Amino acid sequence: MLVSVTCLAGCVQGATADDAALQPLRTTAALADDADDPAVWINRTDPTRSLILGTNKVAAPGGGLYVFALDGSVKQVVAPLDRPNNVDVEYGFQSRSGPIDIAVVSERLQHRLRVFRVTESGVVPLDEGQGIAVMEGETGEARMPMGVALYKRPRDGAIFAIVAPKTGPTTGYLWQYRLDVDPASDLVRGTFVRRFGHFSGTGEIEAVAVDDALGYVYYADEEYAVHKWHADPDHADAGRELATFGREGFKGQREGIAIFTRDDGTGFIVTSDQIEGSSQLRVYPRQGQPGRPHEHDPAVGVMITSADSTDGLEIVPSGLPGDLARVLLVMMNSRDRNFQLYGWGEVAKRIMP
């Protein structure tokens, strides 16, 4: 594979003011107002027709979901959406016509999730514009969904949406819904299954990422740490926090989270330190420390990027063509209202040169 893991326990590379910032391979076209969160859909039939999705986080009528081709050009804009926040992609959702790929967007000011089918032509609504109501019974900012991540359970293929509101309690901050097709309407519905997750009470929680293969969900308590829980609501330890890490070293807020996976269970958890002008990446071992799988500190790499005030990021381990063929890192770039595309090779050199 691309990066050796022999030094994970001790090779910490610290960034300094003299380190040159990572430069992207390319960028997407600019969004109209406020880029926020990216996701990537891999076309397994023809990878050259894969797509990058990104949210334009403003109120309707300006808010929307942008769909980009791999060259960064705009392929489609889905609007209006009412302050769409985060987007995530999952493969193999069981529709009545067979397995399909879906994208889910949190629509903050409408208190709902929007669900779309993803194909090489773009995205098509699966909810007739109705969406899935979330955080029912709450009011104000506690009813406003921000972060969303999808989890596909390996044992049965069930797909869940894990949602973070704008604000919430110190216990039970996250909401989890199972996504299915309603047999009466043939639309996608969400069934509430649990609330979980601790919160420091300072700042907010927006970034959520799920490791499908290992079954863990990570979320950024932006002023405190990254939390780790089981993603399966039926796991015997689903009610117990497994770890908090990344408490030290951040200059800004903990924002985006993405996971670089390998089939052997190794890889990296990558977080963005939201810094004006030049956000940093902090990289932690996915497998933890030897014999301690939930101990992810210390960071094995800290890197300066050219992305400004990054909220969301995404990593695609493989499956793309050309200069994106190995691993792709996508970062939101506030200054230019776009998304930057990085090759993982440059990141890897700074982790373990």
C-alpha positions as CSV (number, residue, x, y, z in Angstrom):
1,M,0.0,0.0,0.0
2,L,0.9,3.6,-0.2
3,V,2.2,4.4,3.3
4,S,4.2,2.2,5.6
5,V,2.9,1.9,9.2
6,T,6.1,0.7,10.9
7,C,6.6,4.0,12.7
8,L,3.0,4.8,13.9
9,A,3.9,4.5,17.6
10,G,6.7,7.0,17.6
11,C,7.4,9.0,14.5
12,V,5.6,12.3,15.2
13,Q,6.3,14.9,12.6
14,G,5.5,18.4,13.8
15,A,4.7,21.3,11.5
16,T,6.5,24.5,12.0
17,A,6.1,28.0,10.5
18,D,8.9,27.2,8.0
19,D,7.2,24.2,6.6
20,A,5.9,24.7,3.1
21,A,2.1,24.4,2.9
22,L,0.7,21.4,1.0
23,Q,-0.6,22.5,-2.5
24,P,-3.6,20.9,-4.1
25,L,-3.6,19.0,-7.4
26,R,-6.6,21.1,-8.5
27,T,-9.6,22.8,-7.1
28,T,-13.3,22.8,-7.9
29,A,-15.1,25.7,-9.4
30,A,-16.3,28.3,-6.8
31,L,-19.7,28.0,-5.2
32,A,-22.0,31.0,-5.2
33,D,-21.8,31.7,-1.5
34,D,-20.3,29.5,1.2
35,A,-18.7,26.1,0.6
36,D,-18.9,23.8,3.6
37,D,-18.7,20.0,3.3
38,P,-17.6,17.6,0.6
39,A,-18.3,14.0,-0.3
40,V,-17.1,11.8,-3.1
41,W,-19.0,9.2,-5.1
42,I,-16.9,6.6,-7.0
43,N,-18.4,5.2,-10.2
44,R,-17.3,1.6,-10.0
45,T,-18.3,1.0,-13.6
46,D,-16.3,4.0,-15.0
47,P,-14.2,5.8,-12.4
48,T,-13.6,8.7,-14.8
49,R,-17.2,9.6,-14.3
50,S,-17.0,9.7,-10.5
51,L,-18.4,12.8,-8.7
52,I,-17.5,15.3,-6.0
53,L,-20.5,16.6,-4.0
54,G,-20.4,19.8,-1.9
55,T,-22.8,22.0,0.0
56,N,-23.4,25.7,-0.5
57,K,-24.4,26.6,3.1
58,V,-26.8,29.5,2.9
59,A,-30.5,29.8,3.4
60,A,-33.0,29.3,0.5
61,P,-33.2,30.2,-2.2
62,G,-29.4,30.3,-2.5
63,G,-28.5,27.2,-0.6
64,G,-27.9,24.0,-2.6
65,L,-25.9,20.9,-3.3
66,Y,-23.2,21.2,-6.0
67,V,-22.2,18.2,-8.1
68,F,-18.7,18.4,-9.7
69,A,-16.9,16.3,-12.2
70,L,-13.4,15.2,-11.3
71,D,-11.9,18.1,-13.2
72,G,-13.6,20.4,-10.8
73,S,-16.3,21.7,-13.2
74,V,-19.9,22.1,-12.0
75,K,-22.1,19.3,-13.4
76,Q,-25.3,20.0,-11.5
77,V,-26.7,22.3,-8.8
78,V,-29.6,21.1,-6.7
79,A,-31.5,24.2,-5.3
80,P,-33.1,25.6,-3.4
81,L,-32.0,23.9,-0.1
82,D,-32.5,25.7,3.1
83,R,-29.0,26.1,4.6
84,P,-27.7,22.6,3.6
85,N,-24.8,21.8,6.0
86,N,-23.1,18.4,5.5
87,V,-23.3,15.7,2.9
88,D,-22.3,12.0,2.9
89,V,-22.4,9.1,0.4
90,E,-23.2,5.4,0.9
91,Y,-23.2,2.5,-1.5
92,G,-25.7,-0.3,-1.9
93,F,-28.9,1.1,-0.3
94,Q,-31.7,-1.5,-0.8
95,S,-34.4,0.2,-2.9
96,R,-37.4,-1.7,-4.2
97,S,-35.7,-2.0,-7.5
98,G,-32.4,-3.2,-6.1
99,P,-29.2,-1.7,-4.6
100,I,-28.5,1.9,-5.4
101,D,-26.0,4.5,-4.1
102,I,-27.3,7.5,-2.1
103,A,-26.3,10.9,-0.8
104,V,-27.8,12.4,2.3
105,V,-27.7,16.2,3.0
106,S,-28.6,17.9,6.3
107,E,-31.0,20.8,5.6
108,R,-30.7,22.8,8.8
109,L,-33.5,25.4,8.5
110,Q,-36.1,22.8,7.5
111,H,-35.1,20.4,10.3
112,R,-34.7,17.4,8.0
113,L,-32.4,15.2,5.9
114,R,-32.7,15.2,2.1
115,V,-32.0,11.9,0.3
116,F,-30.8,11.5,-3.3
117,R,-29.8,8.7,-5.6
118,V,-26.4,9.2,-7.1
119,T,-25.5,8.1,-10.6
120,E,-22.9,9.3,-13.1
121,S,-25.5,11.8,-14.5
122,G,-25.8,13.5,-11.1
123,V,-28.3,13.2,-8.2
124,V,-32.1,12.6,-8.1
125,P,-34.3,13.1,-5.1
126,L,-35.6,9.9,-3.4
127,D,-37.9,11.8,-1.0
128,E,-40.1,13.9,-3.4
129,G,-38.7,17.0,-1.6
130,Q,-40.3,16.0,1.7
131,G,-37.1,14.8,3.4
132,I,-36.8,13.0,6.7
133,A,-37.7,15.0,9.8
134,V,-35.1,14.8,12.5
135,M,-34.7,15.8,16.1
136,E,-38.5,15.8,16.5
137,G,-39.6,17.2,19.9
138,E,-36.7,19.7,20.1
139,T,-36.9,23.4,19.5
140,G,-34.6,26.1,18.3
141,E,-31.0,25.2,17.5
142,A,-31.4,21.8,19.1
143,R,-33.8,21.0,16.2
144,M,-31.3,22.1,13.5
145,P,-29.2,19.3,11.9
146,M,-25.7,20.1,10.9
147,G,-23.3,17.1,10.7
148,V,-24.4,13.9,9.0
149,A,-22.5,10.7,8.4
150,L,-23.8,7.4,6.9
151,Y,-23.0,4.0,8.4
152,K,-23.5,0.7,6.5
153,R,-23.6,-2.3,8.9
154,P,-21.5,-5.1,7.5
155,R,-23.5,-8.0,8.9
156,D,-26.8,-7.1,7.2
157,G,-26.2,-4.1,5.0
158,A,-28.5,-1.8,7.0
159,I,-27.8,1.9,6.5
160,F,-28.0,4.5,9.2
161,A,-27.7,8.3,9.3
162,I,-25.9,9.7,12.4
163,V,-26.9,13.4,12.8
164,A,-25.4,16.2,14.9
165,P,-27.6,19.2,15.7
166,K,-26.5,22.8,16.1
167,T,-26.6,22.5,19.9
168,G,-27.4,19.7,22.3
169,P,-27.0,18.2,25.8
170,T,-23.8,17.0,27.4
171,T,-25.1,13.4,27.1
172,G,-27.1,12.1,24.1
173,Y,-25.9,14.8,21.6
174,L,-26.1,12.7,18.4
175,W,-29.2,11.2,16.9
176,Q,-29.2,8.0,14.8
177,Y,-31.8,6.9,12.2
178,R,-32.2,3.7,10.2
179,L,-32.9,4.4,6.5
180,D,-35.4,2.2,4.7
181,V,-37.9,2.3,1.9
182,D,-41.4,3.0,3.0
183,P,-43.5,0.2,1.4
184,A,-46.6,2.5,1.2
185,S,-45.0,5.5,-0.5
186,D,-41.8,4.0,-2.0
187,L,-39.9,6.9,-0.5
188,V,-36.9,6.7,1.9
189,R,-37.9,7.0,5.5
190,G,-35.8,7.4,8.7
191,T,-36.6,5.4,11.8
192,F,-35.1,6.8,15.0
193,V,-33.0,4.2,16.8
194,R,-31.0,6.0,19.6
195,R,-29.4,9.1,21.0
196,F,-25.8,8.8,22.2
197,G,-22.5,10.7,22.5
198,H,-21.0,13.0,25.1
199,F,-20.4,16.8,24.6
200,S,-18.1,19.1,26.5
201,G,-20.7,21.9,26.5
202,T,-18.4,24.4,24.7
203,G,-18.7,25.2,21.0
204,E,-20.6,22.7,19.0
205,I,-20.4,19.4,17.1
206,E,-20.5,19.3,13.3
207,A,-17.9,16.9,11.9
208,V,-19.0,13.2,12.0
209,A,-17.3,10.3,10.2
210,V,-18.0,6.6,10.3
211,D,-15.6,3.7,9.7
212,D,-17.9,1.1,8.2
213,A,-15.4,-1.7,8.2
214,L,-14.4,-1.4,11.9
215,G,-17.8,-0.2,13.0
216,Y,-16.7,3.1,14.8
217,V,-18.1,6.6,14.6
218,Y,-15.9,9.6,15.3
219,Y,-17.1,13.2,15.9
220,A,-15.4,16.4,16.7
221,D,-16.3,18.3,19.9
222,E,-14.7,21.4,18.4
223,E,-13.3,23.0,21.5
224,Y,-12.4,19.8,23.3
225,A,-11.5,16.5,21.5
226,V,-12.5,13.8,19.0
227,H,-14.9,11.2,20.5
228,K,-15.2,7.6,19.4
229,W,-18.2,5.3,19.8
230,H,-19.6,2.1,18.3
231,A,-21.7,3.0,15.2
232,D,-23.9,-0.1,15.5
233,P,-26.8,0.8,17.8
234,D,-27.2,-2.9,18.7
235,H,-23.6,-3.4,19.8
236,A,-23.3,-4.7,23.3
237,D,-21.2,-1.7,24.2
238,A,-23.2,0.9,22.1
239,G,-23.8,3.0,25.3
240,R,-20.1,3.3,26.2
241,E,-17.7,5.9,24.9
242,L,-14.5,4.1,23.6
243,A,-12.1,7.0,23.4
244,T,-11.5,10.7,23.4
245,F,-8.3,11.9,21.6
246,G,-6.9,15.0,19.9
247,R,-7.2,17.1,23.1
248,E,-3.8,18.8,22.6
249,G,-2.1,20.9,19.9
250,F,-5.0,22.4,18.1
251,K,-4.7,26.2,17.3
252,G,-8.3,26.5,15.9
253,Q,-11.4,24.4,16.2
254,R,-11.6,20.7,15.4
255,E,-13.7,20.6,12.3
256,G,-13.5,18.0,9.5
257,I,-12.9,14.3,10.0
258,A,-12.1,11.7,7.4
259,I,-10.7,8.1,7.5
260,F,-8.0,6.6,5.3
261,T,-8.8,2.9,5.4
262,R,-6.8,-0.2,4.5
263,D,-8.2,-3.7,4.3
264,D,-6.0,-4.9,7.1
265,G,-7.6,-2.5,9.6
266,T,-4.7,0.0,9.6
267,G,-4.8,3.5,8.2
268,F,-5.4,7.0,9.6
269,I,-8.0,9.3,11.1
270,V,-7.5,12.7,9.7
271,T,-8.8,15.9,11.3
272,S,-8.7,19.5,10.3
273,D,-7.5,22.3,12.6
274,Q,-9.6,25.2,11.3
275,I,-7.1,28.1,10.9
276,E,-7.6,31.2,8.9
277,G,-5.5,31.3,5.8
278,S,-3.8,27.9,6.3
279,S,-5.6,25.1,8.0
280,Q,-3.6,22.2,9.4
281,L,-4.2,18.4,9.2
282,R,-3.6,16.3,12.3
283,V,-3.3,12.6,11.6
284,Y,-3.9,9.8,14.1
285,P,-3.4,6.0,13.7
286,R,-6.7,4.3,12.8
287,Q,-5.7,1.1,14.6
288,G,-4.6,2.8,17.8
289,Q,-1.5,1.7,19.6
290,P,-0.2,-1.9,19.9
291,G,-2.6,-3.8,22.1
292,R,-4.7,-0.7,22.7
293,P,-7.0,-0.2,19.7
294,H,-8.8,2.8,21.2
295,E,-5.7,4.8,22.1
296,H,-5.2,7.1,19.1
297,D,-2.9,9.7,20.6
298,P,-0.3,10.9,19.8
299,A,-0.8,12.3,16.3
300,V,1.6,10.8,13.8
301,G,1.6,13.9,11.6
302,V,0.8,17.6,11.6
303,M,0.7,19.3,8.2
304,I,0.0,22.8,7.0
305,T,-2.2,23.1,3.9
306,S,-3.2,26.0,1.7
307,A,-6.9,25.5,2.5
308,D,-8.5,28.4,4.4
309,S,-10.6,27.9,7.5
310,T,-11.5,24.3,6.6
311,D,-14.8,22.9,7.9
312,G,-15.3,19.6,6.0
313,L,-12.9,17.1,4.4
314,E,-13.1,13.7,2.8
315,I,-10.7,10.9,1.9
316,V,-11.1,8.4,-0.9
317,P,-8.6,5.5,-0.4
318,S,-8.7,4.1,-4.0
319,G,-10.7,3.7,-7.1
320,L,-10.2,7.0,-9.0
321,P,-8.4,7.5,-12.3
322,G,-5.3,9.3,-13.4
323,D,-3.5,11.6,-11.0
324,L,-6.2,10.8,-8.4
325,A,-5.7,7.0,-8.7
326,R,-4.0,6.3,-5.3
327,V,-5.7,8.3,-2.6
328,L,-7.6,11.6,-2.8
329,L,-8.0,14.1,0.0
330,V,-10.7,16.8,-0.5
331,M,-10.7,19.9,1.7
332,M,-13.2,22.8,2.0
333,N,-11.5,26.1,1.2
334,S,-13.4,29.1,2.7
335,R,-11.4,31.9,1.1
336,D,-12.2,30.8,-2.5
337,R,-15.6,29.2,-1.8
338,N,-14.4,25.9,-3.3
339,F,-12.9,22.5,-2.5
340,Q,-9.3,21.6,-2.9
341,L,-8.2,18.2,-4.1
342,Y,-4.9,16.8,-2.8
343,G,-2.9,13.7,-3.6
344,W,-2.2,11.6,-0.5
345,G,1.4,11.0,-1.5
346,E,2.4,14.5,-0.4
347,V,0.6,14.0,2.9
348,A,2.3,10.6,3.4
349,K,5.8,12.1,2.9
350,R,5.2,14.4,5.8
351,I,3.9,11.7,8.1
352,M,6.9,9.4,7.5
353,P,9.5,10.9,5.1
